[in-house]
Amino acid sequence: MKTYLTIAILAAIAICGACRKSASNQNSNSNTAAPLQETVGGGAAPAGEKFYFRGLISDIKIEMTLVRDGERLTGTYLYPRVGKNIELAGSIDKDGNVDLREADETGKQTGVFKGKWKNNETGLAEVEGKWSRPDGSKETEFNIWQQPFEFATARVSSKVIRETNKESRYSIDAEYPQLDGDARFNGFNQQARAMITKDVAAFKTSESQPSDQEETPAETLTSTLSIFYDFTIATDDLISVEFTESEYSRGAAHGNSVTIVLNYDVKNNKRLGLSDLFTAKSNYLNVISAYCIRDLREQAKKDKESMIDEDMMNTGTEPRADNYQASAITRKGLWITFDPYQVAAYAAGPQHVLVPYSALKDVIKPDGPIGKLAG
């Protein structure tokens, strides 16, 4: 589900050499984005189904809200670093072809989105295509991914940590979600904020150390950290967020990325470990491992250009908890990300497996966090 995102960020790092501030209440130079969504379930709902998206135009982050009413699409999008909504209107045909026109406050057209709407393995919508100026110039790729918000009253906002330090030669562009309007989510907010600010602080500390990179080409002298997030489930009881942290260290041949997942039990105010989802003393890691091996081998068979390596895969899918830390909860199963070098070469990017609940039914804790999803 996040392959497009990570590849886009890593490509930007490899080509430009540019791909870890505190939140606004800790550093006056940080920027807080405008809310990603209005209060869900509040006020008069527009006709049609509402979708919330996050994604990229080229390597620039965007957030988008669309209402789909038959073949009609309306909504807004924004750049988190700017926080200003841009109006959208257009259509989608029976084959999923999307045509969206953006306009400024005077009604003047400023851009066009043309792409394909489809559902991914987890059942969430994705739109991929091209953005351009109205005359067709400045064409560039865009990808957006649905955020499955089912909150009764809470609002989601993106907190942005952005910093450039010329003396220490690093730049940071990181964001994390916060849920506003409902105190039940305070624990989740603290966890998300602590995770990302900790990683940002660690990056800054490492990059502030003396360096002997004076002979390194100028274009590779800046270290960078980019952090992006996506929700995979978002209810009043259960939340799962996947963070992609892409880092480049000055002088390196290329950057790398890691995936961090925050699974949170809102009812019990607790961050969930993988073991919290399964019955005690069950062999859940063996079950997950066996499924992932079969699935990755099937993926390799179907894709002639697959770079999945059998030896790497055997090690990277062993039934050890550290191999499955990036296991996000979805409505259809566990969405597992294998980072670069875990089961395939760096150039292949991250690999993914959706382990359906039907494959886990014998080991899932019936009264646990995902018991109802698997029922």
Secondary structure, DSSP 8 states (H G I E B T S, - for coil): --HHHHHHHHHHHHHHS------TTT-TT-EEEEESS--TT-S---SSEEEEEEEEETTEEEEEEEEEETTEEEEEEE-TTT---EEEEEEE-TT-EEEEEEE-TTS-EEEEEEEEEEE-TTS-EEEEEEEE-TTS-S-EEEEEEE--B--SS-EEEEEEEEEEETTTTEEEEEEEEEEES-GGGHHHHHHHHHHHHHHHHHHHHHHTS----TTS-GGG--EEEEEEEEEEEE-SSEEEEEEEEEEE-TT-SS-EEEEEEEEEETTTTEE--GGGGB-TT--HHHHHHHHHHHHHHHHHHH-TT--B-HHHHHHHTSS-GGGGS-EEE-SSEEEEEE-TTTSB-GGG--EEEEEEGGGTTTTB-TTSTTHHHH-
